[in-house]
């Protein structure tokens, strides 16, 4: 049996959101920047937390565990709908019977009779009849479904491959954007704001500028200077369906150093975890939303 997200984070399926968040932070500290952990472990903890910290996705995940026959007493728990869906599953479709091969013959003079195709009856392999129309219909249907499935799988493979190719460029763009959008100085506020706006989508740019303008006055009063440095980044699994070749979520570890009169001019450092929702616009990766953890 494969380990569940609860197993990965080392929490009970009944764990609260705060307990899950604490376990995720502890795991990230052990396997994050400078810990010696692998990026694969780092991404696995992020994936588990990304699902379990969202109530709707956690409920769906718990129901899937029940459907798969794995023990779970989490927030969602077993549901009658999930159990009924599992117990009533039946195989779909049936095999098409083998049809004997027919040799090519001359067309019959008379038209086929009521739903049957006639040929040289002696060569047909079916006494008195040709291939029934229903059999041809089934064969056509199977061929159509097979072709459709092949196209679907190939399209899915192409999309998955394109998404994998997008991860590294999106993460690199997020790291550059983070240092620009999370740094500012009280003497250069307007130019810092305009420089950061270049990394944002038009939709998110107006929201960012509105928020930035709110910190201008207190920054000037305390003569604050904030410098952000990206320590590490990891792409995140998005189970909401909002990912693709043009949409990638990136989790970043940001070291922010602040100097202001509020702390007597002494530098203070803070390690922050921030999620950047990256969107590809006209060939350029831009920030569409910023979420702080």
Backbone bond lengths (Angstrom), bond angles and torsions (degrees), N, CA, C in turn:
res aa  C-N    CA-C-N  psi(-1)  N-CA   C-N-CA  omega(-1)  CA-C   N-CA-C  phi
1 X - - - 1.460 - - 1.525 109.07 -
2 X 1.320 118.43 130.49 1.447 122.14 -177.65 1.527 110.53 -72.87
3 X 1.342 118.08 147.53 1.466 119.85 177.78 1.518 111.05 -66.57
4 X 1.314 116.74 142.02 1.459 121.79 177.89 1.519 109.74 -86.66
5 X 1.341 115.85 172.85 1.451 119.92 175.97 1.532 111.24 -61.01
6 X 1.347 116.07 -31.54 1.464 119.34 177.49 1.535 109.99 -65.48
7 X 1.339 115.73 -41.91 1.463 119.80 178.15 1.525 111.23 -62.16
8 X 1.334 115.92 -41.23 1.465 121.04 -176.97 1.528 111.02 -61.94
9 X 1.347 116.39 -41.55 1.461 120.30 -179.24 1.529 112.36 -87.08
10 X 1.362 116.74 -8.59 1.460 120.12 178.68 1.509 113.92 71.35
11 X 1.355 116.88 35.97 1.464 120.91 178.95 1.518 109.48 -123.68
12 X 1.332 115.31 162.73 1.458 121.55 177.42 1.526 110.13 -75.64
13 X 1.343 118.24 151.15 1.467 120.32 175.76 1.527 113.09 -60.75
14 X 1.351 116.97 -16.13 1.461 120.35 178.08 1.522 111.89 -98.19
15 X 1.328 117.50 10.06 1.463 121.37 -176.32 1.522 110.93 -62.34
16 X 1.324 115.60 145.63 1.459 120.93 177.66 1.522 110.03 -76.08
17 X 1.344 115.11 168.96 1.467 119.91 179.74 1.529 110.59 -62.58
18 X 1.348 117.33 -39.19 1.461 120.26 179.58 1.527 111.21 -65.37
19 X 1.345 116.57 -38.30 1.463 119.54 178.77 1.527 111.28 -65.62
20 X 1.332 116.33 -40.04 1.463 120.78 178.51 1.534 110.23 -65.64
21 X 1.326 115.66 -42.38 1.463 119.49 -179.11 1.522 110.92 -64.80
22 X 1.338 116.96 -39.88 1.463 120.95 178.27 1.529 110.97 -64.44
23 X 1.357 115.94 -42.86 1.466 119.71 179.23 1.522 111.21 -63.90
24 X 1.324 115.91 -38.17 1.467 119.88 179.21 1.529 110.80 -66.03
25 X 1.334 116.55 -43.40 1.467 119.44 179.64 1.528 111.13 -63.63
26 X 1.359 115.96 -41.02 1.462 119.12 178.05 1.531 111.01 -62.69
27 X 1.341 116.15 -41.97 1.464 119.92 179.73 1.525 110.74 -66.38
28 X 1.325 116.16 -39.97 1.469 119.94 -179.82 1.523 111.03 -65.48
29 X 1.363 115.96 -35.34 1.464 119.20 178.20 1.527 111.18 -68.28
30 X 1.350 116.24 -33.51 1.462 119.44 -179.40 1.529 112.12 -76.57
31 X 1.332 115.97 -36.68 1.472 119.38 -174.16 1.519 113.03 -113.01
32 X 1.333 117.23 7.80 1.455 121.24 -179.56 1.513 111.85 -85.48
33 X 1.341 117.32 -155.97 1.470 121.73 -175.20 1.516 112.33 -57.85
34 X 1.314 115.57 132.08 1.449 120.91 174.72 1.508 115.40 75.28
35 X 1.332 119.01 3.00 1.464 120.57 -177.23 1.516 112.47 -89.99
36 X 1.316 116.84 -15.91 1.462 120.51 -176.74 1.506 112.47 90.47
37 X 1.327 118.36 -1.24 1.460 121.00 178.88 1.511 111.44 -76.20
38 X 1.319 115.56 163.04 1.466 119.81 -179.43 1.516 110.85 -86.65
39 X 1.337 116.21 155.12 1.460 120.82 177.90 1.518 110.88 -64.75
40 X 1.342 117.18 -29.71 1.466 119.74 178.84 1.526 110.48 -65.38
41 X 1.336 117.36 -43.05 1.465 120.24 176.98 1.517 110.31 -64.55
42 X 1.311 116.53 -41.32 1.458 121.69 179.74 1.526 110.78 -58.91
43 X 1.328 116.74 -45.48 1.466 121.12 -179.42 1.519 111.02 -68.54
44 X 1.333 117.64 -34.59 1.457 120.86 -179.64 1.529 111.06 -64.85
45 X 1.340 117.36 -42.37 1.468 120.26 176.91 1.538 110.16 -64.09
46 X 1.329 117.02 -39.49 1.465 120.25 179.12 1.521 110.75 -63.31
47 X 1.335 116.23 -42.18 1.469 120.73 -179.93 1.523 110.59 -61.92
48 X 1.340 116.95 -44.51 1.461 120.79 -179.47 1.526 110.77 -62.94
49 X 1.327 116.96 -45.48 1.464 120.64 -179.13 1.521 111.28 -67.41
50 X 1.325 117.17 -37.26 1.462 121.04 -178.81 1.523 111.28 -60.11
51 X 1.341 117.41 -34.58 1.462 121.61 179.51 1.523 111.52 -83.20
52 X 1.320 117.51 -48.12 1.466 120.90 -171.91 1.526 113.51 -74.73
53 X 1.333 118.25 -20.45 1.461 120.26 178.35 1.521 112.28 -85.06
54 X 1.329 117.27 -6.09 1.461 121.71 176.56 1.529 108.71 -104.90
55 X 1.338 119.05 114.69 1.470 121.07 -174.43 1.524 113.97 -55.83
56 X 1.335 117.91 -42.67 1.462 119.95 -177.87 1.523 111.41 -67.32
57 X 1.338 116.72 -44.14 1.453 119.44 -179.75 1.529 111.80 -71.77
58 X 1.326 116.18 -31.15 1.465 118.47 176.52 1.518 110.26 -66.46
59 X 1.334 117.55 -41.47 1.465 121.49 178.32 1.530 110.67 -61.00
60 X 1.335 116.25 -44.90 1.464 120.05 178.78 1.525 111.04 -64.37
61 X 1.330 116.38 -37.79 1.470 120.74 -179.95 1.525 110.34 -66.69
62 X 1.345 117.87 -43.30 1.465 120.92 178.70 1.530 110.77 -61.91
63 X 1.329 116.67 -40.24 1.468 120.11 178.54 1.521 111.14 -64.85
64 X 1.350 115.71 -35.50 1.460 119.23 178.32 1.522 110.70 -67.77
65 X 1.344 117.14 -36.43 1.456 120.25 176.81 1.525 110.83 -61.76
66 X 1.338 115.92 -40.60 1.462 120.05 177.74 1.520 110.58 -64.31
67 X 1.337 116.24 -43.66 1.466 120.54 -179.43 1.526 111.58 -64.00
68 X 1.350 115.90 -31.80 1.457 120.28 179.76 1.526 112.78 -84.66
69 X 1.326 116.62 -2.44 1.458 120.12 177.38 1.505 114.17 83.80
70 X 1.356 118.29 17.04 1.450 121.24 177.82 1.523 109.14 -97.57
71 X 1.343 115.58 143.95 1.456 120.94 -177.95 1.517 109.46 -65.99
72 X 1.327 117.23 135.77 1.450 121.54 175.01 1.511 109.01 -158.62
73 X 1.303 116.41 129.90 1.461 121.59 174.50 1.514 108.49 -123.71
74 X 1.330 116.26 36.30 1.451 122.20 -175.20 1.507 112.70 -72.62
75 X 1.377 113.45 -163.79 1.448 118.78 -173.86 1.513 112.27 -60.30
76 X 1.329 115.61 -35.25 1.459 117.87 -177.21 1.513 111.07 -83.63
77 X 1.345 117.49 -49.24 1.460 121.20 -179.17 1.509 110.93 73.79
78 X 1.348 117.60 172.30 1.452 120.69 179.71 1.521 110.62 -64.23
79 X 1.287 116.31 143.45 1.452 121.07 176.16 1.510 109.39 -123.07
80 X 1.307 114.23 151.80 1.462 118.06 -179.35 1.510 111.37 -64.96
81 X 1.384 116.16 -32.85 1.464 118.18 -179.84 1.513 110.68 -65.54
82 X 1.361 116.50 -43.92 1.474 119.28 -178.61 1.516 110.30 -65.77
83 X 1.368 116.92 -40.73 1.458 119.47 -179.26 1.521 110.68 -66.53
84 X 1.346 115.90 -42.04 1.465 118.53 -179.78 1.510 111.27 -63.99
85 X 1.373 116.16 -39.31 1.465 119.07 179.60 1.512 111.07 -63.47
86 X 1.358 116.13 -37.10 1.466 118.98 -178.77 1.515 110.83 -71.05
87 X 1.356 117.43 -42.05 1.466 120.97 -173.94 1.520 113.39 -75.46
88 X 1.318 117.03 -19.51 1.460 118.37 -175.84 1.510 113.03 -103.39
89 X 1.341 117.89 8.26 1.466 119.75 179.19 1.521 110.59 -67.11
90 X 1.319 115.43 135.22 1.451 121.84 179.12 1.518 109.29 -132.19
91 X 1.316 116.77 150.98 1.465 118.28 176.94 1.511 111.07 -63.14
92 X 1.312 116.33 142.48 1.455 121.39 -177.34 1.515 109.63 -105.43
93 X 1.345 115.49 136.81 1.450 121.13 175.02 1.512 112.78 82.09
94 X 1.338 117.02 174.50 1.459 122.45 178.17 1.508 109.19 -149.07
95 X 1.314 115.75 163.93 1.458 119.83 -179.10 1.518 110.61 -74.40
96 X 1.330 114.57 143.81 1.459 119.70 176.81 1.516 108.93 -84.12
97 X 1.353 120.02 128.23 1.471 121.35 -178.84 1.524 111.35 -59.98
98 X 1.344 115.40 149.18 1.462 120.28 178.65 1.514 109.71 -66.50
99 X 1.320 114.83 137.11 1.457 119.73 178.54 1.515 108.59 -113.24
100 X 1.317 118.94 131.98 1.470 121.37 -179.03 1.512 111.85 -64.06
101 X 1.288 114.96 146.00 1.455 119.95 179.19 1.516 110.50 -72.48
102 X 1.318 116.23 137.26 1.473 120.94 -179.99 1.512 109.68 -110.68
103 X 1.299 115.30 137.38 1.454 120.25 176.31 1.521 109.10 -75.98
104 X 1.343 115.35 147.90 1.450 119.91 179.17 1.530 110.34 -68.37
105 X 1.321 116.94 128.90 1.469 121.99 -179.00 1.512 109.87 -129.58
106 X 1.307 114.30 170.89 1.451 119.19 177.55 1.522 109.57 -70.89
107 X 1.338 116.44 151.44 1.446 121.23 179.78 1.529 109.99 -65.68
108 X 1.328 114.61 140.88 1.476 118.71 176.22 1.512 109.02 -71.37
109 X 1.298 114.74 148.47 1.459 119.96 -178.72 1.515 111.06 -68.43
110 X 1.337 116.22 -36.26 1.459 120.13 -176.62 1.523 109.54 -91.78
111 X 1.344 117.99 148.12 1.460 121.20 177.83 1.513 111.44 -67.06
112 X 1.375 119.38 157.82 1.454 121.29 178.83 1.526 111.23 -61.22
113 X 1.303 113.45 155.42 1.461 118.69 -176.31 1.523 109.65 -99.05
114 X 1.313 117.07 122.08 1.464 127.23 167.84 1.520 114.12 30.73
115 X 1.314 115.50 70.74 1.460 118.26 171.39 1.504 114.57 88.36
116 X 1.349 119.99 7.99 1.454 122.05 178.56 1.521 109.36 -124.14
117 X 1.355 115.30 143.50 1.450 120.93 174.50 1.508 107.67 -100.58
118 X 1.333 117.50 124.66 1.460 120.90 -177.34 1.505 110.03 -103.23
119 X 1.321 115.89 151.21 1.461 123.24 173.84 1.512 106.02 -146.36
120 X 1.313 117.09 -160.56 1.447 120.52 177.47 1.528 108.45 -65.35
121 X 1.310 116.83 104.05 1.462 121.26 -172.89 1.522 112.01 -61.21
122 X 1.302 118.11 -29.20 1.459 119.46 -179.08 1.527 110.78 -68.06
123 X 1.373 116.62 -27.76 1.450 120.04 -177.32 1.518 112.61 -99.75
124 X 1.311 119.21 -4.59 1.449 121.16 -172.59 1.512 113.22 -73.58
125 X 1.333 118.30 -26.49 1.446 120.69 -175.99 1.507 112.69 84.72
126 X 1.313 118.80 -7.97 1.466 123.47 177.74 1.523 107.18 -122.34
127 X 1.318 117.57 109.45 1.469 120.36 -174.88 1.516 111.87 -56.53
128 X 1.333 116.03 124.49 1.452 122.02 171.68 1.514 114.71 78.60
129 X 1.354 119.75 -1.94 1.460 119.80 -176.32 1.524 110.03 -144.06
130 X 1.362 115.67 156.99 1.452 121.81 170.41 1.515 108.79 -94.89
131 X 1.341 117.81 -157.86 1.457 121.69 179.05 1.521 108.62 -76.65
132 X 1.350 118.69 125.89 1.470 120.52 -179.78 1.524 111.02 -63.35
133 X 1.314 115.15 148.14 1.462 120.34 179.39 1.523 111.13 -61.76
134 X 1.343 116.63 -36.49 1.466 118.62 -179.02 1.525 111.49 -61.38
135 X 1.365 115.82 -34.99 1.457 119.16 179.68 1.527 110.55 -67.85
136 X 1.350 116.05 -41.57 1.453 119.42 177.19 1.526 110.72 -63.41
137 X 1.330 116.40 -37.47 1.461 120.47 179.09 1.526 110.66 -64.01
138 X 1.354 115.67 -44.67 1.456 120.26 179.69 1.527 110.46 -62.96
139 X 1.356 115.95 -43.60 1.452 119.77 178.57 1.528 111.50 -60.23
140 X 1.328 115.84 -42.60 1.459 119.54 178.26 1.515 111.90 -64.54
141 X 1.338 115.23 -40.09 1.460 119.45 179.69 1.524 110.87 -64.38
142 X 1.344 116.23 -45.38 1.462 120.49 179.26 1.523 110.72 -61.86
143 X 1.335 116.35 -42.34 1.457 120.02 179.60 1.526 111.11 -62.81
144 X 1.347 115.22 -41.36 1.459 119.57 178.97 1.516 112.19 -64.40
145 X 1.349 116.13 -43.74 1.460 120.06 179.19 1.521 111.38 -64.66
146 X 1.337 115.82 -40.07 1.463 119.61 179.31 1.515 110.91 -63.04
147 X 1.335 115.67 -44.49 1.458 119.84 178.86 1.517 111.18 -63.61
148 X 1.346 115.94 -42.34 1.461 120.03 179.15 1.507 111.89 -62.88
149 X 1.352 116.73 -42.15 1.466 120.53 178.92 1.526 110.98 -64.06
150 X 1.333 116.35 -40.23 1.466 120.10 179.84 1.530 110.87 -64.16
151 X 1.329 116.36 -42.19 1.465 120.50 179.11 1.527 110.00 -64.92
152 X 1.347 115.79 -42.73 1.466 120.44 -179.75 1.521 111.31 -61.63
153 X 1.340 116.33 -46.35 1.462 120.51 -179.02 1.522 111.41 -65.02
154 X 1.326 115.78 -41.01 1.459 119.41 -179.92 1.527 110.81 -65.96
155 X 1.343 115.94 -41.87 1.462 120.32 178.22 1.523 110.50 -63.23
156 X 1.357 116.31 -42.11 1.452 120.39 178.07 1.517 111.94 -63.11
157 X 1.333 116.00 -39.77 1.473 120.08 178.01 1.531 110.66 -63.19
158 X 1.331 115.99 -43.98 1.460 119.52 179.92 1.530 111.06 -62.11
159 X 1.345 115.61 -41.67 1.465 119.76 -178.98 1.537 110.66 -66.11
160 X 1.343 116.07 -43.58 1.463 119.89 179.08 1.519 110.82 -62.85
161 X 1.334 116.17 -41.56 1.459 120.19 179.60 1.524 110.86 -64.73
162 X 1.335 116.77 -40.89 1.463 120.41 179.12 1.521 110.78 -65.54
163 X 1.352 116.70 -35.92 1.475 120.42 178.56 1.529 110.27 -65.69
164 X 1.332 116.99 -43.64 1.469 120.30 178.56 1.527 111.05 -60.70
165 X 1.338 115.98 -39.06 1.463 120.00 179.78 1.530 111.89 -67.22
166 X 1.355 116.05 -24.59 1.465 120.30 -176.22 1.524 112.69 -83.62
167 X 1.334 118.92 -16.30 1.463 121.48 -171.96 1.535 112.62 -61.98
168 X 1.315 117.06 -50.88 1.468 120.26 -176.50 1.532 112.39 -63.48
169 X 1.349 119.55 -48.42 1.473 119.17 178.67 1.527 112.85 -61.69
170 X 1.342 116.43 -38.20 1.466 119.67 -179.90 1.521 110.76 -65.69
171 X 1.340 117.36 -42.80 1.464 121.24 179.83 1.527 110.85 -64.62
172 X 1.331 116.87 -40.88 1.465 120.89 179.14 1.530 110.87 -62.91
173 X 1.340 116.22 -42.79 1.460 120.37 178.91 1.522 111.13 -65.59
174 X 1.331 116.66 -36.68 1.469 121.06 179.58 1.526 110.77 -64.93
175 X 1.327 117.25 -39.70 1.461 120.60 179.79 1.530 110.72 -62.85
176 X 1.323 116.34 -43.60 1.470 119.80 178.81 1.522 111.00 -65.93
177 X 1.336 116.18 -41.90 1.460 120.62 -179.12 1.523 111.42 -65.72
178 X 1.333 116.82 -35.99 1.462 120.02 -178.04 1.524 111.56 -62.15
179 X 1.323 116.87 -44.41 1.457 119.77 -178.08 1.526 111.43 -67.41
180 X 1.337 117.18 -29.48 1.465 120.20 178.91 1.526 112.09 -80.25
181 X 1.322 116.59 -40.71 1.471 119.64 -174.65 1.522 113.23 -81.32
182 X 1.336 117.81 -20.66 1.461 120.59 -176.11 1.523 113.01 -108.54
183 X 1.336 116.87 12.49 1.464 121.75 177.59 1.522 109.54 -120.15
184 X 1.342 116.50 145.02 1.464 120.46 174.83 1.530 109.14 -166.80
185 X 1.319 114.88 162.53 1.458 120.98 176.20 1.514 109.92 -133.96
186 X 1.302 118.16 145.87 1.467 120.98 -173.93 1.531 112.12 -64.55
187 X 1.325 117.53 -21.55 1.461 120.49 179.93 1.525 112.60 -88.83
188 X 1.314 118.11 -14.86 1.481 121.40 -175.41 1.527 111.12 -129.96
189 X 1.307 117.39 35.68 1.468 120.94 -173.21 1.528 112.67 -60.44
190 X 1.317 117.54 -46.34 1.468 119.49 -176.58 1.521 111.73 -65.81
191 X 1.311 117.23 -44.43 1.468 119.46 179.72 1.522 110.99 -68.36
192 X 1.355 118.04 -34.29 1.462 121.25 177.24 1.528 110.28 -65.44
193 X 1.321 115.82 -41.51 1.460 119.88 178.71 1.521 111.13 -63.60
194 X 1.319 117.25 -45.11 1.466 120.61 -178.71 1.531 111.34 -66.62
195 X 1.336 117.09 -35.64 1.467 120.26 178.66 1.528 110.23 -67.10
196 X 1.325 117.09 -38.37 1.464 120.50 179.39 1.519 111.64 -69.15
197 X 1.322 117.04 -35.50 1.470 121.17 -176.46 1.524 112.01 -60.95
198 X 1.329 117.49 -25.50 1.467 120.55 -179.37 1.533 112.22 -66.48
199 X 1.331 117.03 -19.03 1.462 120.85 -178.74 1.531 112.26 -93.44
200 X 1.329 118.18 2.28 1.464 122.13 -171.73 1.518 111.75 -112.08
201 X 1.339 115.93 150.67 1.457 120.50 173.77 1.533 108.96 -68.98
202 X 1.335 117.72 155.46 1.473 119.10 178.94 1.528 112.33 -55.91
203 X 1.334 117.57 -36.82 1.467 120.50 -178.68 1.519 111.60 -65.51
204 X 1.335 116.96 -42.90 1.460 120.67 -176.44 1.526 112.10 -83.82
205 X 1.311 117.40 -19.91 1.464 121.00 -176.19 1.524 111.96 -60.34
206 X 1.340 117.25 -44.25 1.466 119.98 -178.80 1.522 111.26 -64.68
207 X 1.340 117.37 -38.07 1.464 120.84 177.99 1.529 110.91 -65.37
208 X 1.309 116.76 -41.68 1.466 121.36 179.95 1.525 110.90 -64.13
209 X 1.322 116.69 -45.12 1.469 120.38 -178.63 1.516 111.06 -62.98
210 X 1.342 116.89 -39.97 1.468 120.54 178.11 1.528 110.55 -61.10
211 X 1.331 116.75 -44.22 1.467 121.02 178.90 1.524 111.53 -67.40
212 X 1.313 116.37 -40.55 1.470 121.08 -178.78 1.527 110.63 -62.84
213 X 1.327 116.86 -40.85 1.459 120.06 -178.33 1.530 112.01 -64.21
214 X 1.331 116.60 -23.93 1.460 119.85 179.64 1.528 112.14 -70.79
215 X 1.333 116.63 -25.01 1.476 119.48 -177.76 1.532 112.08 -94.74
216 X 1.310 117.17 -4.12 1.462 119.31 -176.18 1.532 112.09 -63.10
217 X 1.323 116.71 -48.47 1.470 119.54 -176.76 1.534 112.33 -64.27
218 X 1.354 118.80 -50.89 1.477 117.39 178.13 1.534 112.72 -63.15
219 X 1.347 117.85 -31.72 1.462 120.31 178.35 1.525 110.86 -65.66
220 X 1.338 116.48 -39.68 1.457 120.41 179.22 1.530 111.05 -70.35
221 X 1.333 116.30 -36.97 1.460 120.13 -179.10 1.525 111.85 -66.46
222 X 1.325 116.57 -38.25 1.469 120.61 -177.91 1.527 112.65 -98.54
223 X 1.342 116.16 2.93 1.466 121.30 -178.70 1.534 110.73 51.35
224 X 1.322 113.77 52.25 1.469 120.02 -174.35 1.521 111.94 -84.48
225 X 1.324 113.81 140.04 1.462 121.91 171.72 1.524 107.30 -130.04
226 X 1.334 115.39 125.41 1.459 120.93 -178.23 1.529 108.46 -121.29
227 X 1.327 115.67 126.71 1.464 120.88 178.44 1.525 108.91 -120.41
228 X 1.337 116.27 123.44 1.462 121.66 -178.72 1.526 110.11 -105.29
229 X 1.327 114.79 137.12 1.468 121.13 178.16 1.524 108.68 -129.41
230 X 1.318 117.76 128.44 1.457 122.28 178.78 1.523 109.47 -80.84
231 X 1.341 116.43 119.75 1.456 120.77 179.64 1.521 111.91 -89.51
232 X 1.335 116.17 -39.13 1.471 120.58 -179.00 1.515 108.89 -163.01
233 X 1.318 115.58 161.83 1.465 120.84 177.00 1.520 109.37 -144.73
234 X 1.320 114.85 156.11 1.464 120.83 177.77 1.520 108.39 -151.20
235 X 1.320 116.44 133.17 1.455 119.03 175.53 1.525 109.51 -71.44
236 X 1.317 116.35 149.64 1.452 121.79 -174.81 1.526 110.44 -113.99
237 X 1.337 115.90 144.29 1.455 120.76 175.42 1.517 108.64 -76.50
238 X 1.331 117.10 127.46 1.456 122.13 -179.76 1.514 109.18 -111.24
239 X 1.343 115.93 107.75 1.463 120.35 -178.16 1.524 112.53 -88.25
240 X 1.321 117.28 4.74 1.460 119.81 179.50 1.529 112.13 -86.26
241 X 1.315 116.50 -2.31 1.459 119.14 -179.67 1.510 113.43 83.90
242 X 1.336 117.59 12.76 1.457 120.70 -178.50 1.531 112.59 -97.40
243 X 1.316 116.70 21.92 1.449 118.89 179.55 1.522 109.69 -110.84
244 X 1.304 116.36 163.86 1.460 120.90 178.87 1.508 109.14 168.02
245 X 1.322 117.52 -174.60 1.468 120.82 -179.42 1.522 112.98 -59.31
246 X 1.360 116.51 -21.10 1.457 120.53 -178.22 1.525 112.68 -114.56
247 X 1.353 118.35 7.07 1.466 121.48 -179.41 1.524 109.36 -140.64
248 X 1.329 116.54 120.83 1.463 121.50 -178.82 1.527 108.85 -141.50
249 X 1.336 116.36 137.03 1.460 121.20 174.47 1.526 109.38 -99.14
250 X 1.336 115.76 136.93 1.460 121.16 -177.48 1.529 109.33 -128.55
251 X 1.322 116.48 128.36 1.462 121.98 174.45 1.528 108.08 -97.72
252 X 1.351 115.96 129.19 1.463 120.51 -176.95 1.524 110.60 -123.08
253 X 1.340 115.15 142.04 1.452 122.08 170.32 1.529 106.77 -98.22
254 X 1.333 115.75 116.12 1.462 121.41 -174.82 1.521 110.17 -114.65
255 X 1.319 116.27 127.77 1.461 122.40 174.15 1.528 106.96 -97.86
256 X 1.352 117.04 112.40 1.462 121.63 -179.90 1.525 110.02 -107.92
257 X 1.321 116.07 126.50 1.465 122.36 177.11 1.523 108.55 -109.88
258 X 1.335 117.04 124.75 1.460 122.22 -176.62 1.530 109.87 -118.75
259 X 1.325 114.68 133.78 1.462 121.69 174.50 1.520 107.39 -124.92
260 X 1.339 117.59 125.84 1.462 121.63 179.81 1.520 109.51 -160.25
261 X 1.330 114.81 168.06 1.462 119.12 177.25 1.515 111.41 -69.40
262 X 1.333 117.14 -17.35 1.453 120.46 179.62 1.521 111.64 -65.64
263 X 1.342 117.17 -25.64 1.468 120.52 177.15 1.532 110.80 -118.19
264 X 1.345 113.92 33.47 1.470 121.53 176.07 1.521 112.95 59.15
265 X 1.313 116.17 27.05 1.454 119.96 177.56 1.502 114.76 78.30
266 X 1.336 117.33 2.49 1.461 120.69 178.69 1.532 109.68 -84.63
267 X 1.334 118.49 134.27 1.471 120.65 179.39 1.534 111.34 -64.94
268 X 1.311 116.16 135.79 1.468 121.71 173.90 1.517 108.41 -121.58
269 X 1.336 115.86 139.23 1.464 120.52 -177.25 1.516 109.64 -115.09
270 X 1.332 114.99 145.73 1.462 120.90 177.72 1.517 108.53 -141.97
271 X 1.344 115.48 134.87 1.462 120.46 176.89 1.526 107.81 -97.15
272 X 1.311 116.74 117.84 1.458 122.17 -176.99 1.524 111.05 -115.72
273 X 1.316 115.81 147.83 1.463 122.31 173.17 1.522 107.64 -109.04
274 X 1.315 115.81 124.97 1.469 121.06 -175.22 1.519 109.41 -134.05
275 X 1.336 115.97 137.61 1.468 120.33 176.25 1.525 109.51 -104.04
276 X 1.318 115.22 129.26 1.461 121.28 176.37 1.530 108.28 -109.92
277 X 1.323 116.17 124.75 1.462 121.11 173.00 1.523 107.30 -90.37
278 X 1.325 116.14 110.25 1.457 121.71 -174.83 1.532 110.66 -98.33
279 X 1.322 115.88 137.83 1.468 122.55 179.59 1.528 108.28 -130.72
280 X 1.319 115.28 136.19 1.464 119.75 179.11 1.522 109.48 -88.67
281 X 1.333 116.75 118.51 1.463 122.39 -177.70 1.526 108.34 -122.68
282 X 1.325 115.77 115.75 1.474 121.16 179.87 1.527 111.81 51.75
283 X 1.337 115.04 41.85 1.457 120.54 175.58 1.518 114.91 84.81
284 X 1.343 118.51 1.16 1.462 121.79 -178.76 1.524 110.03 -120.21
285 X 1.330 117.28 133.96 1.465 121.64 177.96 1.524 109.88 -80.50
286 X 1.347 116.14 123.14 1.462 122.67 -179.03 1.524 109.92 -125.93
287 X 1.331 115.45 157.46 1.466 121.23 178.87 1.520 109.43 -83.39
288 X 1.337 116.35 126.36 1.460 121.21 -179.87 1.523 111.76 -104.82
289 X 1.342 117.05 -16.42 1.470 120.26 176.93 1.519 108.70 -169.02
290 X 1.337 115.67 149.46 1.458 121.85 177.89 1.532 108.00 -124.99
291 X 1.350 115.90 127.91 1.461 121.57 178.77 1.522 109.06 -124.81
292 X 1.324 116.54 127.03 1.459 121.08 179.69 1.522 109.86 -95.86
293 X 1.354 117.03 136.56 1.462 122.11 178.46 1.531 109.24 -100.77
